[in-house]
């Protein structure tokens, strides 16, 4: 994991606590890097992830689903008949 401390200095113990915090906040995701940005009395964290498998999301009737099987037959039919706009 790549760690960058920006805007000041931190002890190894402080850095370890921020790594632990990010790991608890984003359970289930692999963290590849962490920017710890010191701004006076405040600290901002920018977390980078190792998400290798992109999960497709389908939009139907103004809500998002990640699996077409969650839609009923009418919505699946509507989705299959839609014209695709590839970017």
N, C-alpha and C positions, 0 to 999 in steps of 0.2 A: 504494500500500500504506500502510495506517495503522499507525503504530508508536507504542506507548505505553511509556514508561519509568516504572515505578512503584517508589517506595521509595528513590530516589537519583538520581544523575546519571551519564551515560555520555558518552564522546566519540563523535563521529560515526564514527570508525574502529571502536570497539567495537560500536556498533550495526550497522554494515555487516557485521562478522564474524558476529554472531548471525543476521542476515538470510541470509547465505551458508550458515551451518550449517543453518538451517531448510529452505532450498531444496535442499540436498544430502540431508537426511534424508527429505524428502517429495517426491522426484522424481516427476514425472508429475501433480502436483496444483498448482493455482494458489493461491497464498497471497494472501489479501485483507488480512490484518492480523496484527500480532504484538504481544503484551504481554510486555515484559521486566520481570520482577518481581525486584527486588534485595532479598535477605533476608540481611543481614550479609555473609558471605563467599560466599554461594550465590546463584545466579541461576536462576530458573524461567522457562520460556518457555511461553506459551499461544499457539497458532497457530490462526488463523481461515482457512478455505478458501472459495474461490469455486466450489465444486462445484455446477454448475447442473443437471446431468442426474443424476437419482436412479436408481440401478440396483436393480431389483427382485431380491429374494432369495427363493428357494423353499426350504422346509424339507421334507425327505423322509427318513424313517427315521433321524432324529437327525443328519443332516448337511445342510449348506447348499450350494446350487448357485445360480449366477446365470444359468443358461441351462437351460431344460427339455430341450434337445437332448442334454445330457450324461447324462440319465437313460435307462435302458433302457425298453422298451415297457411292461413290467409296472408300473414306477414311474410312468410318464407316465399310464397308465390309472388307477392308484390316486390320483394327484394330481387328475385331472379329476373323479373321483367323490367327492372329499372335500367335506364341507360347509364353506362359507366362513364365517368369523366376522369380519365387518368392524368395525373400530374407529371 
